[in-house]
């Protein structure tokens, strides 16, 4: 009987984090703030004093997600372990898990099998409290705003034009649309409101893009929370909220250091979703890893049309990062699903469906190579039902694009199962062929930026929006926000806005349903299709399987 992820993690032998950090990364104990024996935060001042050349940056991305699973985080961890195994000093840089998917349907973000970061229970459940601090900072601003309105509204808020919602780190569809301040004059002025999940918060986006406490506070002050009747923006600094918000994030902004099952270093920090936010861990964590390691393996959420595009067009654009190579993760099962096979039949060999589903992989690979300018390797997470005939077909199809395919077995074998992948990544990274491209220039209009993403990356024929949305985009352009990058919120399951359109649909229309300005994060969110910024729980949530015994041992967590 196969062991569960949590059983494997609980059986691991962990090194004390101070010892591991000293021996593997040269971090002195005084530069760490331990959270127990196996977690620690790295001091920002010490990090900022580190000089020397950066390591090579490896971006792990994937095909469009399917119910079959692809294993992007597992590959990131397995590849990092394998790079260390072949003699490279590698550091893994990951996002923190949100409790929404942990208790919902998707699961956590600590890897799986014998390619995990640990302690996995802590990482998936609260970790070092970063998300709680982000939620508190976000909701403090909401409370200060409503309090200001209650006590005379000197700034002249038009309560019909308040744009700052509240957040919580849980999937709760009942809170998507709410009414606040009911119960009489002492409770404020009633108005419509609502909740987003913490990973969709602009504070989360700012947290992940800020490069220092000074930058963090400046960006927090730039948040627009509402408008006057004359449509003049009112910012967090107008409420004098940004100092207190930054104070709540004083410790959260320090990157978190943990380890893999094989005692290799991993920095886990920040966690915006890629289907509704920009899907990357913090700039602080990535830059720290680049100073500490020869190789840094990081991931961007969901498929390369979402996470990788935002990694390039938002994170790299803002922080000056330049990846050396990309890894595209897929499974034969997932590709067959894109070829039309039902989830119940994915273990049955089906060359015809695989050939049809490979179109999804081919488009992602084409985008990475020709539109992002990165060399790439396809990593196939191995399943026992995979057949040689199917693997040979995949290799032939990828050979036509000049892209190598490596079968990886890190889930079952740890670093030993990803050695071939590690060597291919080193070959491509040290080949020096990367020439990262932005998908659109800063000077393009917001409308043209969105259209370029849709037609170039998604294969769409055009974009559309109703009159009110078009007017809002035009107003943002007119008000001086046109140089901002675009952050697309759409379904992760398809290149289109219809999650049921598998494979590589073309000629579809991408409709912009809503536009949100993130003035502190410095991007414009284009909400497309029916995507929700507050997800709901499934009929049978994962929380039903999670338990704890009298000794404090957790079970059911994957």
C-alpha positions in Angstrom: 0.0 0.0 0.0 1.4 3.4 -1.0 2.2 5.8 1.8 0.4 9.1 2.0 2.2 12.3 1.6 1.8 13.2 5.3 3.0 9.8 6.4 6.2 10.2 4.3 6.7 13.7 5.7 6.1 12.6 9.3 8.7 9.8 8.9 11.4 12.2 7.7 14.5 13.1 9.6 14.8 16.8 9.7 18.0 18.8 10.5 17.7 21.7 12.9 17.1 24.8 10.8 20.0 26.8 12.3 22.4 23.9 11.5 21.1 23.3 8.0 21.2 27.1 7.2 24.8 27.4 8.4 26.1 24.3 6.6 24.2 24.6 3.4 23.9 28.3 2.9 26.5 30.0 5.2 23.8 31.8 7.1 25.0 32.6 10.7 22.6 31.8 13.5 22.3 35.5 14.4 20.8 36.2 11.0 17.9 33.8 11.6 14.8 34.0 13.8 13.7 30.4 14.6 10.0 29.4 14.7 10.6 26.2 16.6 13.3 23.8 15.5 12.6 23.5 11.7 11.4 26.9 10.5 13.1 30.3 10.6 12.8 33.7 9.2 15.9 35.3 7.5 16.9 38.7 8.7 16.4 41.4 6.0 19.4 43.5 7.0 21.7 40.5 6.7 20.2 39.6 3.3 20.7 43.1 2.0 24.4 43.0 2.9 25.0 39.9 0.7 26.9 40.7 -2.5 28.4 38.7 -5.3 26.9 37.2 -8.5 23.4 35.8 -8.7 22.8 32.2 -9.3 20.9 30.8 -12.3 17.1 31.1 -12.2 15.0 28.1 -13.2 11.3 28.7 -13.8 9.0 25.7 -13.4 5.6 26.0 -15.1 3.1 23.6 -16.5 0.4 22.8 -19.0 -3.2 23.9 -18.3 -4.3 22.1 -15.1 -6.6 19.1 -15.2 -8.3 16.9 -12.6 -5.6 14.4 -13.3 -2.9 16.6 -11.8 0.4 17.7 -13.2 2.7 18.0 -10.1 4.4 21.4 -10.6 5.4 21.9 -7.0 6.5 18.3 -6.7 8.7 18.8 -9.7 10.1 22.0 -8.3 11.1 20.3 -5.1 12.4 17.1 -6.9 14.5 19.2 -9.3 16.0 21.2 -6.5 16.9 18.1 -4.7 18.4 16.6 -7.9 20.5 19.6 -8.6 22.0 19.3 -5.1 22.5 15.6 -5.7 24.6 16.3 -8.8 26.8 18.8 -7.0 25.0 22.2 -7.6 24.2 24.4 -4.6 20.5 24.8 -5.3 17.8 26.7 -3.4 14.1 26.2 -3.9 11.8 29.3 -3.8 8.1 28.5 -3.4 4.8 30.2 -2.5 3.1 29.6 0.8 -0.2 27.6 0.7 -3.6 29.2 1.3 -6.0 27.5 3.7 -8.7 27.9 1.1 -7.5 25.1 -1.2 -6.0 23.1 1.8 -9.5 22.7 3.2 -11.2 22.8 -0.2 -10.4 20.8 -3.2 -6.9 21.5 -4.7 -4.8 20.6 -1.7 -1.7 22.1 -0.3 1.5 23.4 -1.8 4.3 21.4 -0.2 4.9 18.9 -3.0 4.2 15.2 -2.7 5.6 11.7 -2.3 9.4 11.8 -1.8 9.6 15.4 -3.2 8.3 17.5 -0.4 9.1 20.5 1.7 8.8 19.9 5.5 7.4 20.3 8.1 4.5 19.9 5.7 1.8 20.2 8.3 3.1 23.5 9.5 3.6 24.8 6.0 0.1 23.9 5.0 -1.6 25.1 8.3 -0.7 28.7 9.2 3.1 28.3 8.8 4.7 31.4 10.3 1.6 33.5 10.3 2.3 35.6 7.2 -1.1 35.2 5.6 -2.8 36.2 8.9 -0.6 39.4 9.0 -1.6 40.2 5.4 -5.3 39.7 6.2 -5.0 41.9 9.3 -3.3 44.7 7.4 -5.9 44.5 4.6 -8.9 44.5 7.0 -7.3 47.3 9.2 -7.5 49.5 6.1 -11.2 48.5 5.6 -12.0 49.3 9.3 -10.2 52.6 9.2 -12.1 53.6 6.0 -15.5 52.8 7.4 -14.6 54.5 10.7 -13.5 57.6 8.8 -16.9 57.7 7.1 -18.7 57.2 10.3 -16.9 60.1 12.0 -17.8 62.8 9.5 -16.2 61.6 6.2 -13.8 64.6 5.9 -12.2 63.0 2.8 -15.6 63.0 1.0 -15.9 59.3 0.3 -18.8 58.5 -2.1 -20.1 55.3 -0.5 -21.2 54.2 -3.9 -17.6 54.2 -5.1 -15.8 52.3 -2.4 -13.5 49.7 -4.0 -11.7 48.2 -0.9 -13.4 44.9 0.1 -12.5 42.7 3.0 -10.6 39.4 2.9 -10.2 36.1 4.7 -8.0 33.1 4.0 -10.9 30.6 3.5 -13.2 29.6 0.7 -16.6 31.0 1.7 -19.0 31.8 -1.1 -21.6 33.2 1.4 -19.3 36.3 1.8 -18.8 37.1 -1.8 -21.5 39.9 -1.6 -22.5 41.3 1.7 -24.1 44.4 3.3 -22.2 46.1 6.2 -23.1 48.6 8.9 -26.6 47.5 9.5 -28.2 48.0 12.9 -28.6 51.7 13.3 -26.6 55.0 13.2 -24.0 53.8 15.7 -22.8 51.1 13.3 -22.0 53.4 10.4 -23.6 53.9 7.0 -25.0 50.8 5.4 -23.5 49.9 2.1 -22.8 46.9 -0.1 -19.5 45.1 0.5 -17.9 41.7 0.1 -14.9 39.5 0.8 -12.1 38.2 -1.4 -9.7 35.4 -0.4 -6.4 36.7 1.1 -4.4 35.5 -1.9 -6.4 37.9 -4.1 -5.7 40.9 -1.8 -3.7 43.8 -3.2 -1.8 43.7 0.1 -0.6 40.2 -0.8 0.4 41.4 -4.3 2.3 44.4 -2.7 3.9 42.1 -0.2 5.2 39.9 -3.0 6.5 42.7 -5.1 8.1 45.0 -2.5 11.9 45.0 -2.2 12.2 46.6 1.3 10.2 47.8 4.2 10.4 51.3 2.7 9.1 50.1 -0.6 6.4 48.1 1.1 5.1 51.2 3.1 5.2 53.4 0.0 3.2 50.9 -2.0 0.7 50.4 0.8 0.2 54.1 0.9 -0.6 54.2 -2.8 -3.6 51.8 -2.5 -6.8 53.4 -3.7 -9.7 52.5 -1.4 -12.5 54.7 -2.9 -13.4 57.8 -4.7 -15.2 61.1 -4.1 -18.3 62.2 -5.9 -15.9 64.0 -8.3 -14.2 60.6 -8.8 -11.0 61.8 -7.2 -9.1 58.8 -5.8 -8.7 58.4 -2.0 -5.6 56.4 -1.0 -4.6 54.5 2.1 -2.1 57.3 3.0 -5.0 59.8 3.0 -6.3 57.8 5.9 -2.8 57.6 7.5 -3.2 53.8 7.4 0.0 52.7 5.6 2.3 53.0 8.6 0.2 50.8 10.8 -0.3 48.3 8.0 3.4 48.1 7.4 3.9 47.6 11.2 1.6 44.6 11.1 3.8 43.2 8.3 7.1 43.9 10.1 8.0 40.2 10.6 6.0 38.7 7.8 8.2 40.4 5.2 11.2 38.3 6.3 11.5 35.2 4.0 10.8 31.8 5.6 13.5 29.1 5.5 12.6 25.4 5.7 14.0 22.2 4.1 13.1 19.4 1.8 12.8 15.7 2.8 16.5 15.4 1.7 17.5 18.4 3.9 18.1 20.8 1.1 17.2 24.5 1.7 13.8 25.9 0.6 12.6 29.5 1.0 8.8 29.7 1.1 7.3 33.2 1.1 4.1 34.9 -0.2 1.3 33.2 -2.1 -0.9 35.0 -4.6 -3.1 32.7 -6.8 -2.2 32.8 -10.5 -5.8 32.6 -11.7 -6.9 35.7 -9.8 -3.6 37.4 -8.9 0.0 37.3 -10.2 0.9 33.8 -8.9 4.5 34.2 -7.8 6.4 34.1 -4.5 8.0 37.2 -3.1 10.7 39.2 -4.9 12.5 39.3 -1.6 12.6 35.5 -1.4 13.7 35.0 -5.0 16.4 37.6 -4.7 17.6 36.1 -1.5 17.8 32.6 -3.0 19.7 34.0 -6.0 22.4 35.4 -3.6 22.5 32.2 -1.6 22.5 29.5 -4.3 24.2 28.6 -7.6 20.8 27.5 -8.9 17.3 28.8 -7.8 14.3 26.7 -8.7 11.0 28.6 -8.5 7.5 28.1 -9.8 4.7 30.2 -11.2 1.1 29.2 -10.5 -1.0 27.1 -12.9 -0.2 26.9 -16.6 2.3 28.9 -18.5 -0.5 31.1 -19.9 -1.2 32.5 -16.4 1.6 32.0 -13.9 4.5 32.1 -16.3 3.1 35.1 -18.3 2.7 37.1 -15.1 6.1 36.0 -13.8 7.6 37.5 -16.9 5.3 40.5 -17.5 4.8 41.6 -13.9 7.5 40.1 -11.5 10.5 40.1 -13.9 9.5 43.5 -15.4 9.3 45.0 -11.9 12.2 43.3 -10.2 14.7 43.0 -13.1 14.8 39.2 -12.9 15.9 37.2 -15.9 15.2 33.4 -15.9 17.8 31.2 -17.6 15.6 28.2 -18.4 12.0 27.0 -18.1 10.6 23.5 -17.2 7.2 22.7 -18.5 5.5 20.0 -16.3 3.0 17.6 -17.7 1.7 14.0 -17.2 0.5 11.7 -19.9 -2.8 11.4 -17.9 -3.3 15.2 -18.1 -2.5 15.3 -21.8 -5.0 12.6 -22.5 -7.6 14.6 -20.5 -6.9 17.5 -22.8 -7.5 15.1 -25.7 -11.0 14.4 -24.5 -10.6 11.4 -22.1 -12.8 11.3 -19.0 -11.1 11.4 -15.6 -12.2 7.8 -14.9 -10.4 6.4 -18.0 -7.0 8.2 -17.8 -5.1 5.0 -16.9 -6.1 3.3 -20.1 -3.6 3.7 -22.9 -5.0 6.0 -25.6 -2.5 7.2 -28.2 -5.1 9.0 -30.3 -6.3 11.1 -27.3 -2.7 11.8 -26.3 -1.8 13.1 -29.7 -4.9 15.4 -29.6 -4.1 16.6 -26.1 -0.4 17.3 -26.9 -1.7 20.5 -28.6 -2.1 22.1 -25.2 1.6 21.3 -24.3 2.7 22.5 -27.8 1.1 25.9 -27.3 2.6 26.4 -23.9 6.0 25.4 -25.2 5.7 27.7 -28.2 4.7 30.6 -25.9 7.7 30.0 -23.6 10.2 29.7 -26.4 9.0 32.3 -28.9 7.1 34.8 -26.8 9.0 34.6 -23.4 12.4 33.9 -25.1 13.4 31.0 -22.8 14.8 27.6 -23.6 12.7 24.8 -22.1 12.5 21.2 -21.3 9.3 19.1 -20.8 9.3 17.1 -17.6 6.8 14.2 -17.6 5.8 13.2 -14.1 5.8 9.4 -14.4 2.8 7.2 -13.5 2.8 3.4 -13.5 0.1 3.3 -16.2 2.3 5.2 -18.7 3.2 3.1 -21.8 6.4 3.3 -23.9 4.3 3.8 -27.0 2.7 6.9 -25.5 6.1 8.3 -24.3 7.6 7.7 -27.7 4.8 9.6 -29.4 5.3 12.5 -27.0 9.0 12.6 -27.7 8.5 12.5 -31.5 6.0 15.4 -31.3 8.4 17.5 -29.1 11.4 16.6 -31.3 9.6 18.5 -34.1 9.9 21.7 -31.9 13.4 20.9 -30.9 12.4 20.5 -27.2 13.8 17.7 -25.0 11.4 15.5 -23.0 12.6 13.9 -19.7 10.6 11.4 -17.7 11.0 12.2 -14.0 10.3 9.9 -11.1 11.0 12.2 -8.1 7.6 11.5 -6.6 8.5 7.9 -6.0 12.3 8.0 -5.9 13.2 11.5 -4.6 16.2 13.3 -6.1 17.5 10.1 -7.8 14.4 10.0 -10.0 15.1 13.6 -11.3 18.8 13.4 -12.0 18.2 13.4 -15.8 16.0 16.4 -15.5 18.6 18.2 -13.4 21.4 17.6 -15.9 19.2 18.8 -18.8 18.3 21.9 -16.9 22.0 22.6 -16.3 22.8 22.0 -19.9 20.2 24.5 -21.1 20.9 27.1 -18.4 24.6 27.1 -19.0 24.1 27.2 -22.8 23.3 30.9 -22.4 20.5 30.9 -25.0 17.9 32.6 -22.8 16.9 36.0 -24.0 13.8 36.9 -22.0 11.1 38.9 -23.8 8.2 40.8 -22.4 4.9 40.0 -24.1 4.1 43.7 -24.5 5.9 47.1 -23.9 5.2 49.5 -21.1 4.0 52.1 -23.5 1.2 50.0 -25.0 -2.3 51.0 -24.0 -4.1 48.9 -21.3 -6.6 47.7 -24.0 -3.7 46.7 -26.4 -1.8 44.9 -23.6 -4.9 42.8 -22.8 -5.5 42.1 -26.5 -1.9 41.1 -27.0 -2.0 38.6 -24.1 -5.3 37.2 -25.4 -4.4 36.9 -29.1 -0.7 36.0 -28.7 -0.7 33.7 -25.6 -4.3 32.4 -25.4 -4.9 32.0 -29.2 -8.0 34.2 -29.1 -9.3 36.2 -32.0 -10.1 39.3 -30.0 -11.2 40.7 -26.7 -14.5 42.3 -25.7 -16.1 44.3 -22.9 -19.3 46.1 -22.3 -19.6 49.9 -22.5 -19.1 50.5 -18.7 -15.9 48.3 -18.6 -14.5 50.0 -21.8 -15.2 53.4 -20.2 -13.3 52.4 -17.0 -10.3 51.1 -19.0 -10.3 54.4 -20.9 -10.5 56.4 -17.6 -7.6 54.5 -16.1 -5.6 55.2 -19.3 -6.5 58.8 -19.1 -5.6 59.1 -15.4 -2.1 57.9 -16.0 -2.2 54.2 -15.2 -1.7 53.1 -18.8 2.0 52.2 -18.3 1.0 49.5 -15.7 1.2 45.9 -16.7 -2.0 43.8 -16.9 -2.9 41.0 -14.5 -5.5 38.7 -16.0 -7.9 36.9 -13.7 -9.5 34.0 -15.6 -10.0 30.2 -15.4 -6.8 28.2 -15.1 -8.3 25.2 -16.9 -8.3 26.5 -20.4 -6.6 29.0 -22.8 -10.1 30.4 -23.1 -12.5 31.8 -20.5 -14.5 28.6 -20.7 -13.1 25.9 -18.3 -14.6 23.2 -20.4 -12.6 24.0 -23.6 -9.7 21.7 -23.3 -6.6 21.3 -25.5 -5.6 24.4 -27.4 -8.8 26.3 -28.5 -8.3 29.1 -31.0 -10.4 31.9 -32.4 -12.4 32.4 -29.2 -13.4 35.8 -27.7 -12.0 36.8 -24.3 -14.6 39.0 -22.5 -13.4 41.4 -19.8 -16.1 41.4 -17.2 -14.6 43.7 -14.6 -11.5 45.9 -14.2 -9.8 46.6 -10.9 -6.9 49.1 -10.3 -4.1 47.9 -8.0 -2.3 51.2 -7.6 0.0 50.0 -4.8 0.9 46.8 -6.6 1.1 48.8 -9.8 -0.9 46.7 -12.1 -4.4 46.6 -13.6 -6.5 43.5 -13.0 -8.7 42.4 -15.9 -11.3 39.9 -14.6 -12.4 37.7 -17.5 -15.3 35.2 -17.7 -16.8 33.8 -14.5 -13.7 33.7 -12.4 -14.4 34.4 -8.7 -12.0 36.2 -6.3 -13.7 34.4 -3.4 -13.8 30.7 -4.3 -16.3 28.3 -2.8 -15.9 24.9 -1.2 -16.7 21.7 -3.1 -19.5 19.3 -2.0 -17.0 17.1 -0.2 -14.3 19.5 1.1 -10.8 18.1 2.0 -11.4 19.4 5.6 -13.7 16.4 6.2 -10.6 14.1 6.0 -8.4 16.1 8.3 -8.1 15.2 12.0 -5.8 15.3 15.0 -5.2 12.7 17.8 -4.6 13.2 21.5 -0.9 13.4 20.9 -1.2 16.2 18.4 -0.5 14.1 15.3 -2.4 15.3 12.3 -3.9 12.9 9.7 -5.8 13.2 6.4 -3.6 16.2 5.2 -2.9 14.5 1.8 
